[in-house]
Structures are given as structure tokens and as C-alpha cells.
Amino acid sequence: MGLDVPPREAVPYGLRAMKTVALADGTFAAIEKRLMTAAAAMLGTKVDLDALEPITAEELAANVPERRLREQLIGGMLVLAMADEDVSDEEIAVIGEFSRALHVPASYVRELRRLARGHVALVRYDLARRPWVREKVAAKAEGEGLPWIAKTVAAMEEHTPDPELADRYRELASLPAGTLGHAYAHLMRENDFALPGEKGAPPERVALHDMTHVLTGYGTDPTGEMEIAFFHAGAKRADPFFFTFFIMLQSHLGISAAPSSRAEEAFFDPERCLRALSRGSQSLVDPLEGWDPWPVVSVPVAELRERYRIGDPPA
């Protein structure tokens, strides 16, 4: 499992700490409230947010002693601070205070960012294929240009085709309907994505991301991509709270993760994303790390979901 579940008695202290972070800038945003409510539900408890009292760093440290849970809690605080698309100095200061009291060193936060940077290329390749990303970034850039999009697309176009590799992936379409390979091939053609080895295709490793879409049933729309990110975070064996998608979208790519006034641009749905996090934490595999899909491409997707304890996709 990628995610450690805290003991029930520790949950209220963690939620109080989250609220303390949220209130640090003087505003308890609706998206922050939704995120905290969804987190409580994921942990099997209900919470009256208005009744939660602030907590000192010392009281939090006394009631959350386990190191891994402390690290997860700091990771959750970082996500909360970014959820409203306005990471304030006050929020960061409070997180720093909690981090010192919990003996979660600053190097841990730097490690989160390092992990994020290590995944930037993978996510950039994936995002560059998607028209909705280009439109979103274009609107945010307000005519200033999209150098990372241009460079990424250029790199994909300049990539030397590999006919043998492309043929191997094309053959997946001939597998029986319902199998992993056939469903993957259908997903790629339905979205007009180039297969590995074809001209304009990203590196082959992106195929693991696309096969995760098949395994989970999450869509390729903005919110579906966020669900995939949270699923991967839950399935992560080394550190489930690096939340690369949040950090990369906002710090590296400049794409808003918070809902806008337009419903179709509501990338971050706390309830759906935390359900995906929980689902990923129950998975027996992390599709991005140490999983080889080729031995199972002819296995029905439904059977793989059961085998890997991924479960059925949300209705």
C-alpha cells in the first residue's frame, strides 16, 4: 500500500492542523473546505469544520508521533495550500512551523520538488498531446507564448520513428475486445494519440500512463487526468504524497489546478481526486514503477482490476 492510514484518534489533530494552515491567510476557501471534508470521509470520519479549533505545532507533534504519518500530513498541508491557487507566505510559514515541530526536515519538502522535477518530462509529453491543455495555458499566458509547449511538441516531432516498435504496439489492436492491449490501442486511436514508435509520439514510458487510464477507467479530460495523478500518488511505494501533478501544473507548467467559474475547467474535484487517491493506495501495483504490461496485454481489463485490487471504475 502506498498510503498509511492514521489511527482514528490522530485524525482530529491532523484536520485541526489542516484548518490552521487554511486559515493562515485569513480565508477559508470553499475548495479548502471541500478538500478537508473529502479527506475526513476518506479516513472514515465526519467533521464539523466550523467546530475545529486551531492547533499549535507542539500539540500536533504530541499526538501524531509516527514519522511516516507526519510526512504524509505535511504533504497534505502542501496540497491544501495549493488547492485554492493562492499559496500565501502565511500558509507556507505555518507549514514550516509544523514541519519543524514534527521533525520533518526542509529537505523533505525539497525532495517533493525534486521528485516533481524528475517527472516533469513525462507529464509535459502527456500534456502536450492535449488540445485542452494548450488552450488553458494559452489563456493563462495572455499572449506571452508557450515555450514549453513549443519545445515539447518539437521534440516529439523530431523524435526518430521506430517502425518495429510501432508495429509491436499496432498489433495490440488485434487482441480480443476487453483485453488490456485492445483497450489501450482503442484509447490511443480514439484520442488521436501517436503510438510509441510512430512519428510525433512521446517516449515509450508514457504508454504506462496511458495504460493506467485503461486500468482505472479514468477519462482523458482535465479532471480525469487529475484523478490519474492522485491514483499514482496513492499507489506510490516510496512516497505517496509527492503529488507531482499539483506541483508541476502550478509551479512548472502554469496551469490552474483550482476550479474556475466555468464548470468545464474545474480540474480539481476534491471528492473525486481523494477517491482516486484511496483507490491507488489499495492497488497492488504502481503502474509507473516496476510494472511490465506486456505479459498481461492479452488479459481482460476486468480481470486485471481484480488481480491488482484496483476495483471497478467510478460510476
C-alpha positions in Angstrom: 0.0 0.0 0.0 1.2 3.4 -0.8 -0.8 5.3 1.9 -0.6 4.9 5.6 -3.9 5.2 7.4 -3.6 7.1 10.7 -5.2 5.8 13.8 -8.7 7.2 14.4 -7.7 9.2 17.5 -5.0 11.0 15.5 -7.4 12.2 12.7 -8.9 15.2 14.5 -5.4 16.6 15.3 -4.4 16.3 11.6 -7.6 18.0 10.5 -7.1 20.8 13.0 -3.6 21.3 11.6 -5.0 21.5 8.1 -7.6 24.1 9.1 -4.8 26.1 10.8 -2.9 26.1 7.5 -6.0 27.1 5.6 -6.8 30.0 7.9 -3.3 31.3 7.9 -4.0 33.8 5.1 -7.3 34.8 6.7 -9.5 33.0 4.2 -11.1 29.5 4.5 -11.8 29.0 0.8 -14.6 26.7 -0.3 -12.2 24.4 -2.2 -10.2 24.0 1.0 -13.4 23.1 2.9 -14.3 20.6 0.3 -10.8 19.0 0.4 -10.9 18.7 4.1 -14.4 17.2 4.1 -13.4 14.7 1.5 -10.2 13.8 3.4 -12.2 13.1 6.5 -14.6 10.9 4.6 -11.7 9.0 3.1 -10.5 8.4 6.6 -13.9 7.1 7.7 -15.0 10.1 9.9 -17.3 13.1 9.6 -16.1 16.5 10.6 -17.8 19.8 11.6 -15.3 22.2 10.1 -16.6 25.1 12.0 -16.1 23.4 15.3 -12.4 22.6 14.6 -10.1 24.6 16.8 -6.6 25.7 15.7 -3.8 23.7 17.0 -0.2 24.5 18.0 2.7 22.8 16.5 3.6 21.3 19.9 0.2 19.8 20.4 0.2 18.3 16.9 3.6 16.7 17.5 2.5 15.2 20.8 -0.5 13.5 19.1 1.0 12.4 15.7 4.2 10.5 16.7 4.7 8.2 13.8 7.2 9.6 11.3 5.6 8.4 8.1 2.2 9.8 9.1 3.9 13.1 9.9 5.4 13.2 6.4 2.1 12.4 4.8 0.4 15.2 6.9 3.0 17.8 5.7 2.3 16.6 2.2 -1.4 17.0 2.7 -0.8 20.6 4.0 1.1 21.5 0.9 -1.8 20.2 -1.3 -4.2 22.2 0.8 -2.2 25.3 0.5 -2.1 24.9 -3.3 -5.8 23.9 -3.7 -7.1 27.5 -3.9 -4.4 28.5 -6.4 -3.0 31.1 -4.0 -0.1 29.8 -1.9 0.4 32.6 0.6 3.5 33.4 2.6 1.4 33.0 5.7 0.4 29.4 4.8 4.0 28.5 4.0 5.2 29.9 7.3 2.6 27.8 9.2 3.6 24.7 7.3 7.2 25.4 8.1 6.4 25.7 11.8 4.5 22.4 11.8 7.4 20.8 9.8 10.0 21.8 12.4 7.9 20.6 15.3 7.2 17.2 13.6 10.9 16.9 12.7 10.1 16.7 9.0 13.1 18.5 7.7 13.1 21.1 5.0 14.9 18.5 2.9 11.7 16.6 2.7 9.9 19.4 1.0 12.9 19.9 -1.3 12.6 16.2 -2.1 9.0 16.6 -3.1 10.1 19.2 -5.5 13.0 17.1 -6.8 10.6 14.2 -7.4 8.3 16.6 -9.2 11.1 17.8 -11.4 12.0 14.2 -12.2 8.6 13.7 -13.6 8.2 16.9 -15.5 9.3 15.5 -18.8 6.8 12.6 -18.6 3.9 14.9 -17.8 4.9 17.5 -20.3 4.9 14.9 -23.1 1.5 13.8 -22.0 0.0 17.3 -21.7 1.5 18.5 -24.9 -0.7 16.0 -26.8 -3.9 17.5 -25.4 -5.7 20.5 -27.1 -7.4 21.5 -23.8 -4.0 21.9 -22.1 -2.7 24.2 -24.9 -5.9 26.3 -24.7 -5.7 26.6 -20.9 -2.1 27.6 -20.9 -2.7 30.0 -23.8 -5.4 31.7 -21.9 -3.2 32.0 -18.8 -0.2 33.2 -20.7 -2.2 36.0 -22.3 -0.2 36.1 -25.4 3.2 35.7 -23.8 3.9 32.5 -25.6 4.1 28.8 -24.6 7.8 27.9 -24.9 7.5 24.6 -23.0 4.6 23.5 -25.3 6.5 24.5 -28.4 9.7 22.8 -27.3 7.9 19.6 -26.2 5.9 19.3 -29.4 9.1 20.0 -31.4 10.9 17.2 -29.5 8.1 14.8 -30.3 8.0 15.7 -33.9 11.8 15.4 -34.2 11.8 12.0 -32.5 13.1 9.4 -34.9 10.3 6.9 -35.7 10.9 3.3 -34.8 8.8 1.1 -37.2 9.5 -2.1 -35.3 8.4 -0.6 -32.0 5.3 1.0 -33.7 4.3 -2.4 -35.2 4.5 -4.0 -31.8 2.0 -1.5 -30.4 -0.2 -1.6 -33.5 -0.6 -5.3 -33.1 -2.4 -4.8 -29.8 -5.5 -3.6 -31.7 -5.9 -7.2 -33.0 -6.2 -8.6 -29.5 -9.8 -9.6 -28.3 -12.0 -6.8 -27.2 -11.9 -6.1 -23.5 -8.2 -7.0 -23.1 -5.7 -4.5 -21.8 -3.9 -4.3 -25.2 -7.0 -3.9 -27.3 -8.4 -1.3 -24.9 -5.1 0.6 -24.9 -5.0 0.7 -28.7 -8.6 1.9 -28.8 -7.8 4.7 -26.3 -4.9 5.9 -28.3 -6.8 6.0 -31.6 -9.9 7.5 -30.0 -7.8 10.4 -28.7 -5.7 10.6 -31.9 -2.5 9.9 -30.0 0.5 8.6 -31.8 1.6 5.1 -30.6 5.2 4.6 -29.4 7.5 4.4 -32.3 5.3 6.4 -34.6 6.1 9.9 -35.8 5.2 12.6 -33.2 4.9 10.0 -30.3 6.3 10.8 -26.9 8.8 8.4 -25.2 7.6 4.9 -24.8 7.3 5.3 -21.0 4.2 7.5 -21.5 2.5 4.3 -22.5 2.4 3.3 -18.9 0.4 6.4 -18.1 -2.0 5.7 -20.9 -2.4 2.1 -19.8 -3.2 3.4 -16.3 -6.2 5.2 -17.9 -7.3 1.8 -19.2 -6.8 0.0 -15.8 -8.6 2.7 -13.8 -11.3 3.8 -16.3 -10.5 7.5 -15.6 -11.0 9.8 -18.6 -8.5 11.9 -20.5 -10.4 15.1 -19.7 -8.8 17.6 -17.2 -10.5 16.1 -14.2 -9.7 12.6 -15.3 -6.0 13.5 -15.6 -6.2 14.8 -12.0 -7.7 11.5 -10.9 -4.9 9.6 -12.6 -2.4 11.8 -10.7 -4.0 11.1 -7.4 -4.2 7.4 -8.2 -0.5 7.3 -8.9 0.1 9.2 -5.7 -1.8 6.6 -3.7 -0.1 3.7 -5.5 3.4 5.2 -5.0 5.5 2.9 -2.9 8.4 5.3 -1.9 6.4 8.4 -1.0 2.6 8.7 -1.7 2.5 12.4 -1.1 4.8 13.9 -3.7 1.7 15.0 -5.6 3.7 15.7 -8.7 0.7 16.8 -10.7 -0.1 19.7 -8.4 3.5 20.9 -8.2 4.1 20.6 -11.9 0.8 22.1 -13.0 1.2 25.2 -10.9 5.0 25.7 -10.5 6.3 24.4 -13.7 3.5 24.5 -16.3 1.4 27.4 -15.0 -1.9 25.5 -15.4 -4.5 26.2 -12.7 -5.5 23.2 -10.6 -8.3 25.0 -8.9 -11.8 25.3 -10.3 -12.6 28.4 -12.4 -16.0 29.9 -12.9 -16.5 27.6 -15.9 -17.6 24.2 -14.8 -15.8 22.5 -17.8 -12.5 23.9 -16.5 -12.8 22.6 -12.9 -9.7 20.5 -13.0 -9.6 19.7 -9.3 -12.6 17.9 -7.8 -11.6 17.1 -4.2 -14.1 14.3 -3.7 -13.2 12.5 -7.0 -9.4 13.1 -6.5 -9.4 11.7 -3.0 -11.4 8.7 -4.0 -8.7 8.1 -6.7 -6.0 8.5 -4.0 -7.7 5.9 -1.8 -8.2 3.6 -4.8 -4.5 3.9 -5.7 -3.4 3.1 -2.1 -5.3 -0.2 -2.3 -3.7 -1.2 -5.6 -1.1 -3.9 -5.6 0.9 -2.3 -8.4 2.2 1.1 -9.2 1.8 1.2 -13.0 4.6 3.8 -13.3 7.2 1.9 -11.2 8.2 -1.7 -11.7 5.1 -2.8 -13.7 5.6 -4.6 -17.1 2.3 -4.6 -19.1 3.5 -6.9 -21.9 2.9 -10.2 -20.1 -0.7 -9.2 -19.4 -1.8 -7.3 -22.6 -4.0 -10.2 -23.6 -5.7 -10.4 -20.2 -9.2 -8.8 -19.8 -9.1 -5.5 -18.1 -11.8 -6.6 -15.6 -9.6 -9.5 -14.6 -6.6 -7.2 -14.1 -8.6 -4.8 -11.9 -9.5 -7.7 -9.7 -6.0 -9.1 -9.7 -4.4 -5.8 -8.8 -7.1 -4.8 -6.4 -7.8 -1.7 -8.4 -11.6 -2.2 -8.3 -14.2 -1.1 -10.8 -14.1 2.5 -12.2 -16.5 5.0 -10.6 -20.0 5.1 -12.0 
